[in-house]
C-alpha cells in the first residue's frame, strides 16, 4: 500500500490543543504526496490565521509510517 497523507485540524477549546470544538473538525485527503498535503495545510492555516485556537497538521498513514520505521 502506498503512503498517504491527510490534513486534519480545526478550532480547539484552548491553547493546549487537546479538545476540538464540536463541529469545527476538518479532514482533507488522502493525498499521494507530502507536497500536495502541504499546499492544503497552508491554505487551511492561512484561512484560520486570526483564530488563535485553530491548528492544522499533516498526518500520514500508519502503514507508511511503519514501513519507514522498519527501514
ABEGO torsion letter per residue (X at the ends): XBBBBBBBEEBBABAAGABBBBGABBBBOBBABAAAAAAAAAAAAAAAAABAABBBBBBBBAAAAAAAAAX
